[in-house]
Amino acid sequence: MRVFICWIHIICAIPITGYLYSPFQVLPDYAPLTRFVFFPIMLLSGLWMWKGHLVRRMISKQPA
C-alpha cells in the first residue's frame, strides 16, 4: 500500500513541476487542473505517508 501511495505522490508531482517551469503563456491551459486535482492529491498522499500510521491507529482504537 505504501509503495502505491508513493507512486501516486510522484506521478502527481510531475504536472506540478511542469506548471512551475512552463512558459507563462501555457499556464492558463492547465492551471485549474494542477491547482484543484494534482496538488491536493499530492498533498494528501504526502500527509498519509508521513502521518498515516497515526490515523490508522486512531481508527482502529475506536471504542465499540
Secondary structure as UniProt FT lines:
FT   HELIX           2..21
FT   HELIX           24..26
FT   HELIX           27..33
FT   HELIX           34..38
FT   HELIX           39..60
//
